[in-house]
Amino acid sequence: MTEDPVDRIVLQWRRERPDLDPSPMGVFGRIYRIARLMGDRMEEVYGARGLGRGEFDVLATLRRAGEPYTLSPKAMTATLMLTSGGMTGRLDRLERAALIVRAPDPDDRRALRVSLTAQGLQLIDEAVAAGLGPQHEVLAALPEEDRERLGDLLRTLLGELE
């Protein structure tokens, strides 16, 4: 296996601070770089469809909810870990683009429901399919059993943080 820039950083820390174990930098440095590089690729894919990452996340949340692709803003705010103000801004942009509609909740007159429009459904389906392409390309570097193992290992680490 060839040396990468993260290996060089870890080696430099070992040389400069032999009293420390910098090995975690190898793991987290690579996770960070992969996330940043893939995030950039996803932004390109979504941007080509007129979506920012935030708008994609809202549309994808509604799509994953299943038919009728409707949720309350409060439910989406909790899922996406946003403030209500952050959610309102995203919903405003998506509504202006005719990708969602907001309507009164039939069960609670004080509340709203957010739904995908037909145009929003079509766009998010296209964006999800397009976004999976680069992800499959990168993961193709690993055999299937390694991909599954990597997913398991990352799930364990994420569980330590959440």
C-alpha positions in Angstrom: 0.0 0.0 0.0 1.4 3.4 -0.9 1.9 6.3 1.5 -0.6 9.1 1.5 -0.5 12.7 2.8 -2.1 11.6 6.1 0.7 9.0 6.6 3.2 11.8 6.2 1.4 14.0 8.8 1.3 11.1 11.3 5.0 10.4 10.7 5.8 14.1 11.3 4.0 14.1 14.6 5.8 10.9 15.6 9.1 12.6 14.9 8.2 15.9 16.6 6.3 14.5 19.5 7.5 10.9 20.3 5.7 11.2 23.6 2.3 11.1 21.8 0.5 8.4 19.9 -0.7 10.2 16.7 -2.3 7.1 15.2 -5.9 8.3 15.6 -4.9 11.2 13.2 -4.6 8.5 10.5 -8.1 7.3 10.9 -9.8 10.7 11.5 -7.7 12.6 9.0 -8.8 10.2 6.3 -12.5 10.3 7.4 -12.3 14.1 7.3 -10.7 14.1 3.8 -13.1 11.6 2.4 -16.1 13.5 3.8 -14.8 16.8 2.4 -13.9 15.4 -1.0 -17.2 13.5 -1.4 -19.1 16.5 0.0 -17.6 18.6 -2.8 -18.6 16.0 -5.4 -22.1 15.8 -4.0 -22.4 19.6 -4.1 -21.4 19.5 -7.8 -24.0 16.8 -8.6 -26.8 18.6 -6.7 -25.7 22.1 -7.9 -26.1 20.9 -11.5 -29.8 20.4 -10.6 -30.1 23.8 -8.9 -30.0 22.4 -5.4 -27.7 23.2 -2.5 -26.9 20.6 0.1 -29.5 22.1 2.5 -32.3 22.0 -0.1 -31.3 18.5 -1.1 -31.5 17.4 2.6 -35.1 18.8 2.9 -36.3 17.2 -0.3 -34.7 13.9 0.6 -36.2 13.9 4.0 -39.7 14.4 2.5 -39.0 11.7 -0.1 -37.8 9.1 2.5 -41.0 9.7 4.5 -42.9 7.8 1.8 -46.2 8.7 0.2 -47.7 11.3 0.5 -44.2 12.8 1.0 -45.5 15.1 3.8 -44.1 16.0 7.2 -44.5 18.8 9.6 -41.7 21.5 9.7 -41.1 20.5 13.3 -40.5 16.8 12.4 -38.1 17.9 9.6 -36.3 20.3 11.9 -35.6 17.5 14.4 -34.5 15.1 11.6 -32.1 17.6 10.0 -30.9 19.1 13.4 -31.7 22.6 12.3 -33.1 25.6 14.0 -36.7 26.6 13.1 -35.2 29.7 11.4 -32.8 27.6 9.3 -35.7 25.4 8.3 -37.9 28.3 7.4 -35.3 29.7 5.0 -34.9 26.4 3.2 -38.6 25.9 3.0 -39.1 29.4 1.6 -36.5 28.8 -1.2 -38.0 25.4 -2.0 -41.5 26.8 -2.1 -40.5 29.7 -4.4 -39.0 27.0 -6.7 -42.3 25.1 -6.7 -40.6 22.0 -5.2 -42.7 21.9 -2.0 -46.0 23.3 -0.8 -47.0 24.3 2.7 -50.5 23.8 3.8 -52.5 23.8 7.0 -52.4 20.6 9.0 -55.9 19.1 8.8 -55.5 17.7 12.3 -54.1 20.9 13.9 -55.1 24.3 12.6 -52.1 25.9 14.3 -49.6 23.7 12.4 -48.4 23.3 8.9 -47.6 20.3 6.7 -44.9 20.4 4.0 -45.3 18.2 0.9 -43.3 17.5 -2.2 -44.8 18.7 -5.4 -44.6 16.5 -8.5 -41.7 18.6 -9.7 -40.0 18.3 -6.3 -40.5 14.5 -6.3 -39.0 14.2 -9.8 -36.0 16.4 -8.9 -35.2 14.6 -5.7 -35.4 11.2 -7.4 -33.0 12.4 -10.1 -30.6 14.0 -7.6 -30.5 10.9 -5.4 -29.8 8.6 -8.4 -27.1 11.0 -9.7 -25.5 11.4 -6.2 -25.2 7.6 -5.8 -23.0 7.4 -8.9 -19.9 9.0 -7.4 -20.4 7.1 -4.2 -20.5 3.8 -6.0 -17.4 4.8 -8.0 -15.4 5.5 -4.9 -16.5 2.4 -3.1 -15.7 0.2 -6.1 -12.1 0.5 -5.0 -13.0 -2.0 -2.2 -14.3 -5.5 -2.4 -17.9 -6.0 -1.2 -16.9 -7.6 2.1 -14.6 -4.7 2.9 -17.3 -2.2 2.1 -19.6 -4.0 4.6 -16.9 -4.2 7.2 -16.1 -0.5 6.7 -19.7 0.4 7.2 -19.8 -1.7 10.4 -16.7 -0.1 11.8 -17.9 3.4 11.0 -21.2 2.7 12.6 -19.4 1.6 15.8 -17.3 4.8 15.8 -20.4 7.0 15.1 -22.2 5.3 18.0 -19.4 6.4 20.3 -20.1 10.0 19.4 -23.9 10.2 19.1 
